[in-house]
């Protein structure tokens, strides 16, 4: 799935996370097992710090469970 500059601009406006950071995190996931709990926790915590939004342990667990059980929406563009 290819994302254009307009997608990244919308994400950056909403989250204050720039394109290079997003691509860096995506590469980290691509290089590792996307369902690896440790990798997922690291990425979630990184995003939490970057956006200034706290993610509780409970919410982090729910996010990881959703990813590991393929319960993540496939159309990311509609989420933004």
OpenMM code with the backbone's topology and positions (N, CA, C; nanometers):
from openmm import Vec3, app, unit

residues = "UNK UNK UNK UNK UNK UNK UNK UNK UNK UNK UNK UNK UNK UNK UNK UNK UNK UNK UNK UNK UNK UNK UNK UNK UNK UNK UNK UNK UNK UNK UNK UNK UNK UNK UNK UNK UNK UNK UNK UNK UNK UNK UNK UNK UNK UNK UNK UNK UNK UNK UNK UNK UNK UNK UNK UNK UNK UNK UNK UNK UNK UNK UNK UNK UNK UNK UNK UNK UNK UNK UNK UNK UNK UNK UNK UNK UNK UNK UNK UNK".split()
positions = [
    Vec3(0.0847, -0.1166, 0.0000),
    Vec3(0.0000, 0.0000, 0.0000),
    Vec3(0.0895, 0.1233, 0.0000),
    Vec3(0.0671, 0.2102, -0.0961),
    Vec3(0.1474, 0.3313, -0.1073),
    Vec3(0.0710, 0.4493, -0.0485),
    Vec3(0.1415, 0.5315, 0.0264),
    Vec3(0.0806, 0.6494, 0.0863),
    Vec3(0.1437, 0.7724, 0.0231),
    Vec3(0.0595, 0.8682, -0.0149),
    Vec3(0.1076, 0.9917, -0.0742),
    Vec3(0.1383, 1.0961, 0.0307),
    Vec3(0.1947, 1.2064, -0.0177),
    Vec3(0.2302, 1.3160, 0.0729),
    Vec3(0.1082, 1.3714, 0.1459),
    Vec3(-0.0084, 1.3698, 0.0810),
    Vec3(-0.1281, 1.4238, 0.1465),
    Vec3(-0.1654, 1.3401, 0.2690),
    Vec3(-0.1445, 1.2098, 0.2606),
    Vec3(-0.1703, 1.1223, 0.3745),
    Vec3(-0.0789, 1.1595, 0.4909),
    Vec3(0.0502, 1.1726, 0.4612),
    Vec3(0.1468, 1.2051, 0.5665),
    Vec3(0.1206, 1.3436, 0.6256),
    Vec3(0.0770, 1.4382, 0.5429),
    Vec3(0.0459, 1.5717, 0.5948),
    Vec3(-0.0722, 1.5655, 0.6911),
    Vec3(-0.1736, 1.4860, 0.6583),
    Vec3(-0.2882, 1.4730, 0.7487),
    Vec3(-0.2468, 1.4082, 0.8799),
    Vec3(-0.1622, 1.3053, 0.8721),
    Vec3(-0.1152, 1.2391, 0.9942),
    Vec3(-0.0337, 1.3375, 1.0776),
    Vec3(0.0547, 1.4109, 1.0125),
    Vec3(0.1386, 1.5058, 1.0861),
    Vec3(0.0547, 1.6159, 1.1519),
    Vec3(-0.0459, 1.6661, 1.0814),
    Vec3(-0.1324, 1.7685, 1.1388),
    Vec3(-0.2051, 1.7163, 1.2625),
    Vec3(-0.2468, 1.5927, 1.2556),
    Vec3(-0.3253, 1.5360, 1.3647),
    Vec3(-0.2387, 1.4901, 1.4818),
    Vec3(-0.1182, 1.4403, 1.4534),
    Vec3(-0.0365, 1.3789, 1.5579),
    Vec3(0.0904, 1.4555, 1.5910),
    Vec3(0.1317, 1.5459, 1.5036),
    Vec3(0.2592, 1.6191, 1.5168),
    Vec3(0.3798, 1.5263, 1.4999),
    Vec3(0.3599, 1.4114, 1.4348),
    Vec3(0.4676, 1.3171, 1.4040),
    Vec3(0.4969, 1.3300, 1.2551),
    Vec3(0.6236, 1.3597, 1.2199),
    Vec3(0.6557, 1.3853, 1.0802),
    Vec3(0.6739, 1.2562, 0.9983),
    Vec3(0.6754, 1.2751, 0.8670),
    Vec3(0.6834, 1.1642, 0.7720),
    Vec3(0.8052, 1.0761, 0.7969),
    Vec3(0.9204, 1.1362, 0.8188),
    Vec3(1.0432, 1.0580, 0.8391),
    Vec3(1.0329, 0.9682, 0.9625),
    Vec3(0.9722, 1.0190, 1.0667),
    Vec3(0.9549, 0.9400, 1.1888),
    Vec3(0.8585, 0.8244, 1.1639),
    Vec3(0.7512, 0.8518, 1.0931),
    Vec3(0.6546, 0.7472, 1.0594),
    Vec3(0.7219, 0.6376, 0.9773),
    Vec3(0.7989, 0.6775, 0.8780),
    Vec3(0.8673, 0.5799, 0.7930),
    Vec3(0.9715, 0.5008, 0.8724),
    Vec3(1.0362, 0.5668, 0.9668),
    Vec3(1.1349, 0.4988, 1.0516),
    Vec3(1.0678, 0.3918, 1.1382),
    Vec3(0.9535, 0.4264, 1.1961),
    Vec3(0.8797, 0.3291, 1.2774),
    Vec3(0.8270, 0.2147, 1.1914),
    Vec3(0.7822, 0.2472, 1.0703),
    Vec3(0.7335, 0.1428, 0.9787),
    Vec3(0.8472, 0.0479, 0.9416),
    Vec3(0.9664, 0.1018, 0.9199),
    Vec3(1.0820, 0.0173, 0.8878),
    Vec3(1.1148, -0.0742, 1.0045),
    Vec3(1.1046, -0.0221, 1.1255),
    Vec3(1.1313, -0.1029, 1.2456),
    Vec3(1.0345, -0.2211, 1.2510),
    Vec3(0.9080, -0.1950, 1.2224),
    Vec3(0.8091, -0.3028, 1.2223),
    Vec3(0.8358, -0.4021, 1.1098),
    Vec3(0.8750, -0.3507, 0.9947),
    Vec3(0.9019, -0.4362, 0.8791),
    Vec3(1.0232, -0.5262, 0.9052),
    Vec3(1.1238, -0.4726, 0.9725),
    Vec3(1.2462, -0.5483, 1.0005),
    Vec3(1.2254, -0.6549, 1.1072),
    Vec3(1.1260, -0.6355, 1.1909),
    Vec3(1.0967, -0.7294, 1.2982),
    Vec3(0.9623, -0.7960, 1.2714),
    Vec3(0.9264, -0.8876, 1.3543),
    Vec3(0.7971, -0.9529, 1.3447),
    Vec3(0.6902, -0.8542, 1.3894),
    Vec3(0.5967, -0.8204, 1.3013),
    Vec3(0.4940, -0.7216, 1.3336),
    Vec3(0.4021, -0.7680, 1.4462),
    Vec3(0.4089, -0.8935, 1.4813),
    Vec3(0.3250, -0.9431, 1.5895),
    Vec3(0.4063, -0.9716, 1.7151),
    Vec3(0.5334, -0.9326, 1.7115),
    Vec3(0.6196, -0.9505, 1.8276),
    Vec3(0.5807, -0.8494, 1.9348),
    Vec3(0.5440, -0.8994, 2.0501),
    Vec3(0.4950, -0.8130, 2.1579),
    Vec3(0.5957, -0.7056, 2.1978),
    Vec3(0.7223, -0.7420, 2.2081),
    Vec3(0.8250, -0.6455, 2.2477),
    Vec3(0.8383, -0.5322, 2.1478),
    Vec3(0.8399, -0.5658, 2.0200),
    Vec3(0.8501, -0.4640, 1.9154),
    Vec3(0.7280, -0.3733, 1.9178),
    Vec3(0.6102, -0.4337, 1.9305),
    Vec3(0.4872, -0.3547, 1.9330),
    Vec3(0.4851, -0.2598, 2.0525),
    Vec3(0.5247, -0.3087, 2.1685),
    Vec3(0.5268, -0.2219, 2.2878),
    Vec3(0.6232, -0.1047, 2.2673),
    Vec3(0.7380, -0.1339, 2.2084),
    Vec3(0.8373, -0.0289, 2.1840),
    Vec3(0.7819, 0.0785, 2.0904),
    Vec3(0.7155, 0.0362, 1.9841),
    Vec3(0.6591, 0.1309, 1.8879),
    Vec3(0.5451, 0.2106, 1.9519),
    Vec3(0.4584, 0.1441, 2.0266),
    Vec3(0.3477, 0.2130, 2.0938),
    Vec3(0.4021, 0.3168, 2.1914),
    Vec3(0.5023, 0.2806, 2.2686),
    Vec3(0.5608, 0.3739, 2.3654),
    Vec3(0.6301, 0.4905, 2.2953),
    Vec3(0.6962, 0.4633, 2.1828),
    Vec3(0.7605, 0.5704, 2.1059),
    Vec3(0.6559, 0.6685, 2.0538),
    Vec3(0.5478, 0.6150, 1.9986),
    Vec3(0.4415, 0.7014, 1.9477),
    Vec3(0.3761, 0.7809, 2.0601),
    Vec3(0.3599, 0.7185, 2.1746),
    Vec3(0.3019, 0.7854, 2.2895),
    Vec3(0.3853, 0.9065, 2.3292),
    Vec3(0.5161, 0.8877, 2.3350),
    Vec3(0.6064, 0.9981, 2.3710),
    Vec3(0.6043, 1.1077, 2.2659),
    Vec3(0.6067, 1.0675, 2.1383),
    Vec3(0.6108, 1.1655, 2.0299),
    Vec3(0.4850, 1.2520, 2.0247),
    Vec3(0.3716, 1.1906, 2.0532),
    Vec3(0.2449, 1.2628, 2.0430),
    Vec3(0.2040, 1.3280, 2.1737),
    Vec3(0.2745, 1.2941, 2.2819),
    Vec3(0.2406, 1.3510, 2.4114),
    Vec3(0.1131, 1.2938, 2.4705),
    Vec3(0.0742, 1.1776, 2.4232),
    Vec3(-0.0482, 1.1130, 2.4728),
    Vec3(-0.0108, 0.9902, 2.5530),
    Vec3(-0.0604, 0.9848, 2.6751),
    Vec3(-0.0332, 0.8696, 2.7598),
    Vec3(-0.1151, 0.7499, 2.7139),
    Vec3(-0.0511, 0.6353, 2.7134),
    Vec3(-0.1187, 0.5099, 2.6806),
    Vec3(-0.1039, 0.4202, 2.8031),
    Vec3(-0.2165, 0.3878, 2.8631),
    Vec3(-0.2134, 0.3032, 2.9828),
    Vec3(-0.1698, 0.1619, 2.9445),
    Vec3(-0.1251, 0.0880, 3.0436),
    Vec3(-0.0856, -0.0516, 3.0218),
    Vec3(-0.2037, -0.1304, 2.9656),
    Vec3(-0.3222, -0.1034, 3.0168),
    Vec3(-0.4424, -0.1725, 2.9698),
    Vec3(-0.4693, -0.1430, 2.8218),
    Vec3(-0.4574, -0.0171, 2.7834),
    Vec3(-0.4813, 0.0212, 2.6448),
    Vec3(-0.3727, -0.0383, 2.5545),
    Vec3(-0.2487, -0.0353, 2.6014),
    Vec3(-0.1379, -0.0943, 2.5267),
    Vec3(-0.1651, -0.2434, 2.5032),
    Vec3(-0.2099, -0.3129, 2.6063),
    Vec3(-0.2429, -0.4552, 2.5936),
    Vec3(-0.3525, -0.4776, 2.4898),
    Vec3(-0.4538, -0.3904, 2.4898),
    Vec3(-0.5636, -0.4038, 2.3930),
    Vec3(-0.5159, -0.3794, 2.2506),
    Vec3(-0.4287, -0.2813, 2.2322),
    Vec3(-0.3742, -0.2525, 2.0995),
    Vec3(-0.2950, -0.3732, 2.0490),
    Vec3(-0.2099, -0.4274, 2.1344),
    Vec3(-0.1277, -0.5429, 2.0966),
    Vec3(-0.2160, -0.6629, 2.0638),
    Vec3(-0.3158, -0.6858, 2.1455),
    Vec3(-0.4068, -0.7980, 2.1212),
    Vec3(-0.4775, -0.7814, 1.9862),
    Vec3(-0.5226, -0.6595, 1.9557),
    Vec3(-0.5907, -0.6336, 1.8289),
    Vec3(-0.4976, -0.6601, 1.7105),
    Vec3(-0.3730, -0.6159, 1.7211),
    Vec3(-0.2765, -0.6373, 1.6127),
    Vec3(-0.2458, -0.7856, 1.5969),
    Vec3(-0.2207, -0.8537, 1.7067),
    Vec3(-0.1858, -0.9951, 1.7006),
    Vec3(-0.3008, -1.0818, 1.6512),
    Vec3(-0.4244, -1.0360, 1.6704),
    Vec3(-0.5411, -1.1130, 1.6269),
    Vec3(-0.6022, -1.0595, 1.4973),
    Vec3(-0.5248, -0.9767, 1.4245),
    Vec3(-0.5676, -0.9200, 1.2958),
    Vec3(-0.7018, -0.8474, 1.3046),
    Vec3(-0.7200, -0.7702, 1.4100),
    Vec3(-0.8441, -0.6948, 1.4281),
    Vec3(-0.8222, -0.5458, 1.4033),
    Vec3(-0.7223, -0.5133, 1.3217),
    Vec3(-0.6914, -0.3749, 1.2891),
    Vec3(-0.7592, -0.3422, 1.1566),
    Vec3(-0.8270, -0.2265, 1.1473),
    Vec3(-0.8906, -0.1901, 1.0198),
    Vec3(-0.7891, -0.1887, 0.9061),
    Vec3(-0.8281, -0.2381, 0.7917),
    Vec3(-0.7374, -0.2455, 0.6760),
    Vec3(-0.7257, -0.1127, 0.6038),
    Vec3(-0.8284, -0.0279, 0.6117),
    Vec3(-0.8276, 0.1004, 0.5422),
    Vec3(-0.7806, 0.2091, 0.6370),
    Vec3(-0.6500, 0.2224, 0.6514),
    Vec3(-0.5909, 0.3191, 0.7431),
    Vec3(-0.6276, 0.4620, 0.7055),
    Vec3(-0.6406, 0.4894, 0.5744),
    Vec3(-0.6702, 0.6245, 0.5286),
    Vec3(-0.8012, 0.6768, 0.5879),
    Vec3(-0.8992, 0.5917, 0.6104),
    Vec3(-1.0264, 0.6353, 0.6666),
    Vec3(-1.0152, 0.6644, 0.8163),
    Vec3(-0.9107, 0.6141, 0.8804),
    Vec3(-0.8925, 0.6367, 1.0237),
    Vec3(-0.8390, 0.7767, 1.0527),
    Vec3(-0.7790, 0.8403, 0.9533),
    Vec3(-0.7140, 0.9704, 0.9720),
    Vec3(-0.8107, 1.0825, 0.9485),
] * unit.nanometer
topology = app.Topology()
chain = topology.addChain("A")
for resn in residues:
    res = topology.addResidue(resn, chain)
    for name in ("N", "CA", "C"):
        topology.addAtom(name, app.Element.getBySymbol(name[0]), res)
